[in-house]
Amino acid sequence: MEDQDYSPKSRRRFLRKFGSLGLGTLAVSTGLTESCTNPTKDLESGKKITLLNSKNELVEVDSAYISNLNKDLAPNHNSESRKGLPGKKFVLVVDLAKCKNARKCMDKCQAVHQLRPDQHHLNVLLMKDSEHTAPYYMPKHCQHCDNPPCVKVCPVDATFKRSDGIVLIDNERCIGCRFCIAACPYSARSFNWVEPKDAEKYKDVAYDIEKNVPQKKGTVTKCTFSADCLRDGKLPYCVSACPNGVYYFGNEYEDAVTNGTSGETVSLSELLAQNSAYRLMEDLGTAPSVYYLPPKDRTLIPEIEDTHS
Amino acid sequence: MARLNTIVAILIFACSLGAFSQTTAWEVSADQATKKNPLEILPKNLALGRNIFKRTCVSCHGEKADGKGLIQSTNLIDEKFQKQTDGVVFYKIITGRDKMPPFGAMLKEDEIWSVINYLRVLVDPSAIPPPKNVKLELTTGEEIKSITAIVLSADSAKLPLNEVDVHFYVKREFGLMRIGEMSNYTGADGKVKVVFPEKIVGDSEGNVTLVVKIENNFLYNDIETTAVKKWGTPLLSHEDEFNRRALWGARDKSPVWLLLLANGIIAIVWAVIVYVIYNLFRIKKAGRIFIK
């Protein structure tokens, strides 16, 4: 009996290892603790199922001990998501000359982040700087400032700056005081005044801090630079949805940005220098991570209806 | 009432005119339409056309040029499009309309003609021979950081192939960054050399992944080879900078002097209050003793 218990393949030993992982990390659980204390051979079906645990180890468990919790579990990265990806500093370059207001980026963003049509993580604005200048379209994200005013005012440490440059919100910490909305000079944040869109549909979805989903009534939401995509090494949702090649996204430390439409990768410093790039409200000292290339050589100049004539 | 009817009628007419103008035929003058394509359908031209198509057109017209890109657009492989003359297509690419941007300023004439040739070949691939396999080898120069690609025929003879377009890239976070020119053709010895640019950042040890490709070529099948070299500048850790106590608002990032000052002021004020209360008790006690 003892041999059986302590042999490397013993079920008891396996379960002891297994139990320490906690319930939250596995899509199977109930029945485990019971079998741990009272191993009965009769229960086993003999059919082994291979599972991947949170330590990235493949383990085998008898199918009799598996039951479905029927609930989406929190993504593994939630505990990591305050730290940021090492060796990276994300930067977005928006080429205003190419924006033709296709709004594919907005559609994708609102679909992914469970936003109502009036809520924006990203908004394409029609701009006109002065009376005699030509209007242009300007996609405006959260600027992911290196000196973020919103983070400074948060009284509960719900919004934070990561080492890879991303500013995120932990909606489970947010108390809805909206100080950050008042502090943000770019109006990048929006508040869930009412129940979010599709609240019923997202009821059982586990909260993903890097996606801001599911949205919570009474909390603040904003652009996340699609941190969940970046963790997987993919470009943000908006960047890859643009049909006009407006967005370049990349790692500032690597000095390279990739166009989401054409897939071309270019040197960040050259792109910024050759096109006289600028950042929004530079004089505030917020040091944004979003750069704009001026709307020159445009193929489409939007018309603004003159309301004064 | 009659007047209102007239206004409504005019409005409807105006609206229908507006709608009509959106769908009117794209008029191209006769001399533009009869313009001849100066480029022959040669593999080299076609490769240029394919490269440009992949870079500029795919996003809207789709990988297969069937109009199913990120937005719905004109199908370039159906009969309706293909029956237009080269001159008409050329004019339309240059001028653009609605969502189609005018490419006159963005592309050279030869480049546009080569795209047109590529579109013709898409529906009629009989004009070109089937592509062959090649062998791609790499050698690197250490003194001057350079990478040389050697293109050989895939058969046992291993003959060097000249005039093959080779593309050189450095791997980056989200894609491949081109080094060297858009097109680098091999010489008679089957070799082509590209100098590694300065100031390319590698990983924390300075390693860079070089990717050499033969792609979008009509004579040869796609092939790619990679090499890892310690040629880049090491990626610096910016953790210290990030963790520097400079962000005043967040508790864990506020400067030490600020913490000391603010907490010191609070401590002093409380100390005074405590001292006053303590003395009040002492006075009361002293008073009791005095009365006795």
Boltz contact constraints between the chains, C-beta under 6 A:
constraints:
  - contact:
      token1: [A, 87]
      token2: [B, 235]
      max_distance: 6.0
  - contact:
      token1: [A, 151]
      token2: [B, 250]
      max_distance: 6.0
  - contact:
      token1: [A, 152]
      token2: [B, 249]
      max_distance: 6.0
  - contact:
      token1: [A, 163]
      token2: [B, 242]
      max_distance: 6.0
  - contact:
      token1: [A, 235]
      token2: [B, 174]
      max_distance: 6.0
  - contact:
      token1: [A, 243]
      token2: [B, 59]
      max_distance: 6.0
  - contact:
      token1: [A, 243]
      token2: [B, 60]
      max_distance: 6.0
  - contact:
      token1: [A, 243]
      token2: [B, 70]
      max_distance: 6.0
  - contact:
      token1: [A, 243]
      token2: [B, 71]
      max_distance: 6.0
  - contact:
      token1: [A, 250]
      token2: [B, 173]
      max_distance: 6.0
  - contact:
      token1: [A, 250]
      token2: [B, 174]
      max_distance: 6.0
  - contact:
      token1: [A, 251]
      token2: [B, 173]
      max_distance: 6.0
  - contact:
      token1: [A, 253]
      token2: [B, 235]
      max_distance: 6.0
  - contact:
      token1: [A, 254]
      token2: [B, 172]
      max_distance: 6.0
  - contact:
      token1: [A, 254]
      token2: [B, 173]
      max_distance: 6.0
  - contact:
      token1: [A, 254]
      token2: [B, 201]
      max_distance: 6.0
  - contact:
      token1: [A, 255]
      token2: [B, 201]
      max_distance: 6.0
  - contact:
      token1: [A, 256]
      token2: [B, 172]
      max_distance: 6.0
  - contact:
      token1: [A, 256]
      token2: [B, 177]
      max_distance: 6.0
  - contact:
      token1: [A, 258]
      token2: [B, 174]
      max_distance: 6.0
  - contact:
      token1: [A, 258]
      token2: [B, 175]
      max_distance: 6.0
  - contact:
      token1: [A, 261]
      token2: [B, 59]
      max_distance: 6.0
  - contact:
      token1: [A, 262]
      token2: [B, 55]
      max_distance: 6.0
  - contact:
      token1: [A, 263]
      token2: [B, 175]
      max_distance: 6.0
  - contact:
      token1: [A, 265]
      token2: [B, 172]
      max_distance: 6.0
  - contact:
      token1: [A, 265]
      token2: [B, 175]
      max_distance: 6.0
  - contact:
      token1: [A, 265]
      token2: [B, 176]
      max_distance: 6.0
  - contact:
      token1: [A, 265]
      token2: [B, 177]
      max_distance: 6.0
  - contact:
      token1: [A, 299]
      token2: [B, 101]
      max_distance: 6.0
  - contact:
      token1: [A, 299]
      token2: [B, 102]
      max_distance: 6.0
